[in-house]
Amino acid sequence: MARMPSAERRRQLTEAAIRAMTRDGVAATTTRSICAEAGVSLSVFHYCFDSKQALLESVIAAITEHSVTLVREAIQPRATLRETVRAGFQAYWDHVSDHPGEHMLTYELTQYALRRPGFEHLSRRQYERYCDTYTELIEQLRHHMALELRVPVIVLARYLAAMTDGLTLNHLVLGDDRISADILDMITDHVAGLIGERPDSAMA
């Protein structure tokens, strides 16, 4: 087996766990099945992760980063603030459409953690991560477009997390692409109304 840095091996095992859990469910996925998916030995797994909690936290972080990477790239300044915000939402939504099983897994992880003694903190950390992510994206947008927020960053971040979380679950259950797109437009309009460009940012 080729040697690789421990961080890279952790990433390999995390991605293997995501594939296995998406296919088989969280409860049915074992360390052995993850190792088989990744093509490594159990000893390698235990070297990288000292507990199942550590693995699940890595899985949650990785799934979040998959879509966030696309959104970061998408929310570059465009002709209007609304177009910029809508592009960010579209990047996220394209990931939902392309990887529905991965997003379904996030809800399963939440329920699994809430119901399993000793794992409850993972569900809290999961949703804190969502808010932290939106805070980062809001700050990125504010920096690039000299924006003035009409609500506190934390309030807007939690609002965005709640809206996209609810819409994603609704879409996974009902699967109506047209309605989901219309709702994203509505959320975009609302968000654009909560932020605006500072008067001193106008071009000369």
C-alpha positions as CSV (number, residue, x, y, z in Angstrom):
1,M,0.0,0.0,0.0
2,A,1.4,3.4,-1.0
3,R,2.2,5.7,1.9
4,M,0.6,9.1,2.0
5,P,0.4,11.9,4.5
6,S,-2.1,11.3,7.4
7,A,-4.2,14.3,6.4
8,E,-4.6,12.9,2.9
9,R,-5.4,9.5,4.3
10,R,-8.1,11.0,6.5
11,R,-9.6,12.8,3.5
12,Q,-9.6,9.5,1.6
13,L,-11.4,7.7,4.4
14,T,-13.8,10.5,4.9
15,E,-14.8,10.5,1.2
16,A,-15.1,6.7,1.4
17,A,-17.4,7.0,4.4
18,I,-19.6,9.5,2.6
19,R,-20.0,7.1,-0.3
20,A,-20.7,4.1,1.9
21,M,-23.2,6.1,4.1
22,T,-25.0,7.5,1.1
23,R,-25.4,4.0,-0.3
24,D,-26.1,2.0,2.9
25,G,-27.2,4.5,5.5
26,V,-25.3,5.7,8.6
27,A,-26.4,2.9,11.0
28,A,-25.5,0.2,8.5
29,T,-22.1,1.6,7.7
30,T,-19.2,0.0,9.6
31,T,-15.5,0.7,9.8
32,R,-14.9,-2.5,7.8
33,S,-17.2,-1.3,5.0
34,I,-15.5,2.1,5.0
35,C,-12.1,0.5,4.8
36,A,-13.2,-1.8,2.0
37,E,-14.6,1.3,0.1
38,A,-11.3,3.1,0.6
39,G,-9.1,0.0,0.0
40,V,-7.2,0.3,3.3
41,S,-6.8,-1.9,6.4
42,L,-8.6,-1.4,9.7
43,S,-5.3,-0.4,11.3
44,V,-5.1,2.6,8.9
45,F,-8.6,3.6,9.9
46,H,-7.9,3.5,13.6
47,Y,-4.6,5.4,13.0
48,C,-6.6,8.2,11.4
49,F,-9.7,8.3,13.6
50,D,-9.8,7.5,17.3
51,S,-13.6,7.4,17.5
52,K,-16.7,7.2,15.4
53,Q,-17.6,10.7,16.6
54,A,-14.3,12.0,15.0
55,L,-15.2,10.2,11.7
56,L,-18.8,11.6,11.6
57,E,-17.5,15.2,12.4
58,S,-15.1,14.8,9.5
59,V,-17.9,13.6,7.2
60,I,-20.1,16.5,8.2
61,A,-17.3,19.0,7.5
62,A,-16.5,17.4,4.1
63,I,-20.1,17.4,2.9
64,T,-20.5,21.0,3.8
65,E,-17.2,21.9,2.1
66,H,-18.3,20.2,-1.1
67,S,-21.0,22.7,-1.8
68,V,-19.4,25.7,-0.1
69,T,-16.4,25.5,-2.4
70,L,-18.7,26.0,-5.4
71,V,-20.6,28.8,-3.7
72,R,-17.4,30.7,-2.9
73,E,-16.4,30.6,-6.5
74,A,-19.9,31.7,-7.7
75,I,-20.4,34.8,-5.6
76,Q,-17.9,37.0,-7.4
77,P,-19.3,40.5,-8.1
78,R,-21.7,40.6,-11.0
79,A,-23.7,43.4,-12.7
80,T,-26.2,43.7,-9.8
81,L,-26.3,42.6,-6.1
82,R,-29.2,40.4,-6.9
83,E,-27.4,38.6,-9.7
84,T,-24.5,37.9,-7.4
85,V,-26.7,36.5,-4.6
86,R,-28.7,34.4,-7.0
87,A,-25.5,32.9,-8.5
88,G,-24.4,31.8,-5.1
89,F,-27.8,30.1,-4.4
90,Q,-27.7,28.5,-7.9
91,A,-24.2,27.0,-7.2
92,Y,-25.5,25.5,-4.0
93,W,-28.7,24.2,-5.7
94,D,-26.8,22.7,-8.6
95,H,-24.9,20.6,-6.0
96,V,-28.2,19.5,-4.4
97,S,-29.5,18.5,-7.9
98,D,-26.3,16.6,-8.8
99,H,-25.8,14.9,-5.4
100,P,-29.2,14.4,-3.8
101,G,-28.0,11.4,-1.8
102,E,-25.2,13.3,-0.2
103,H,-27.6,16.0,1.0
104,M,-30.1,13.4,2.2
105,L,-27.2,12.0,4.2
106,T,-26.9,15.3,6.1
107,Y,-30.4,14.9,7.5
108,E,-29.7,11.3,8.4
109,L,-26.6,12.3,10.3
110,T,-28.5,14.9,12.3
111,Q,-31.1,12.3,13.4
112,Y,-28.5,9.7,14.1
113,A,-26.5,12.0,16.3
114,L,-29.6,13.3,18.2
115,R,-30.8,9.8,19.0
116,R,-27.5,8.3,20.0
117,P,-26.2,9.1,23.5
118,G,-22.8,10.8,23.5
119,F,-23.2,11.9,19.9
120,E,-25.7,14.8,20.5
121,H,-22.9,17.5,20.2
122,L,-22.3,16.4,16.6
123,S,-25.8,17.6,15.5
124,R,-25.2,20.9,17.2
125,R,-21.8,21.3,15.7
126,Q,-23.3,20.4,12.3
127,Y,-25.7,23.4,12.4
128,E,-23.2,25.7,13.9
129,R,-21.0,24.8,10.9
130,Y,-23.8,25.8,8.6
131,C,-24.1,29.2,10.3
132,D,-20.3,29.7,10.4
133,T,-20.2,28.9,6.6
134,Y,-22.9,31.5,5.8
135,T,-21.1,34.0,8.0
136,E,-17.9,33.5,6.0
137,L,-19.8,33.8,2.7
138,I,-21.6,37.0,3.8
139,E,-18.3,38.5,4.8
140,Q,-16.8,37.5,1.5
141,L,-19.7,39.2,-0.3
142,R,-19.5,42.3,1.9
143,H,-15.8,42.6,1.3
144,H,-16.0,42.3,-2.5
145,M,-19.1,44.5,-3.0
146,A,-18.8,47.1,-0.1
147,L,-22.2,46.1,1.3
148,E,-24.1,47.5,4.2
149,L,-26.1,44.9,6.2
150,R,-29.5,45.9,7.5
151,V,-29.5,43.0,10.0
152,P,-26.7,41.5,12.2
153,V,-24.5,39.0,10.3
154,I,-25.4,36.2,12.7
155,V,-29.1,36.8,12.2
156,L,-28.7,36.7,8.4
157,A,-26.5,33.7,8.6
158,R,-29.0,31.7,10.6
159,Y,-31.8,32.8,8.4
160,L,-29.9,31.6,5.3
161,A,-29.1,28.3,7.0
162,A,-32.7,27.8,8.0
163,M,-34.1,28.7,4.5
164,T,-31.7,26.5,2.5
165,D,-32.0,23.6,5.0
166,G,-35.7,23.6,4.8
167,L,-35.9,24.1,1.0
168,T,-33.4,21.3,0.5
169,L,-35.4,18.8,2.6
170,N,-38.6,19.9,0.9
171,H,-37.0,19.3,-2.5
172,L,-35.7,15.9,-1.5
173,V,-39.2,14.9,-0.5
174,L,-41.3,16.5,-3.2
175,G,-38.8,16.9,-6.0
176,D,-40.5,19.8,-7.7
177,D,-37.7,21.7,-9.6
178,R,-39.8,24.5,-10.8
179,I,-41.2,25.4,-7.4
180,S,-37.8,25.1,-5.8
181,A,-36.4,27.6,-8.4
182,D,-39.2,30.0,-7.7
183,I,-38.6,29.8,-4.0
184,L,-34.9,30.4,-4.5
185,D,-35.8,33.6,-6.5
186,M,-38.1,34.7,-3.6
187,I,-35.3,34.1,-1.0
188,T,-32.9,35.9,-3.2
189,D,-35.2,39.0,-3.4
190,H,-35.6,38.9,0.4
191,V,-31.8,38.6,1.0
192,A,-31.0,41.4,-1.5
193,G,-33.5,43.6,0.5
194,L,-31.7,42.9,3.7
195,I,-28.3,44.0,2.3
196,G,-27.3,46.9,0.1
197,E,-24.3,48.7,-1.3
198,R,-22.9,51.5,0.8
199,P,-23.5,55.0,-0.6
200,D,-19.8,55.7,-0.7
201,S,-19.2,52.6,-2.9
202,A,-20.8,54.1,-6.0
203,M,-18.5,54.3,-9.0
204,A,-17.3,57.8,-9.8
